[in-house]
Amino acid sequence: QVQLVESGGGLAQAGGSLKLSCTASGLTFSTYTMGWVRQAPGKEREFVVGISWSDSSTYYADSVKGRFTISRDNAKNTVYLQMDSLKPEDMAIYYCVAEYRGNFQNMMVTPRIDYWGQGTQVTVSS
């Protein structure tokens, strides 16, 4: 049984930082492209960052480029999301996601993504 367990969400002030972690189990982590999808109230889910299974190349949506950093530790089956210079519009539920040998273009169509965590709330106060 595949599980993705997120941690690290919470409250930050605008301009502040948070770091999310996601630990996976029940899958061969090194063969999965990992990422984060967020959903703000009243908005559709958005694939915002990803890191490739093959070469750890990364994808960042324009809305977070230069402020968010994704990384992975295959030895720990864990993916991280460092969020800096947070803005009120970053406030959302953040879901850790995994796609077997996934590519970023495919993961942008979020219903296609194989596995999802339960989500963690990120709140940014202005």
Salt bridges, closest charged atoms under 4 A:
GLU46 OE1 - ARG38 NE 3.26
ASP62 OD1 - LYS65 NZ 3.14
ASP90 OD1 - ARG38 NH1 2.93
ASP90 OD2 - ARG67 NH1 2.68
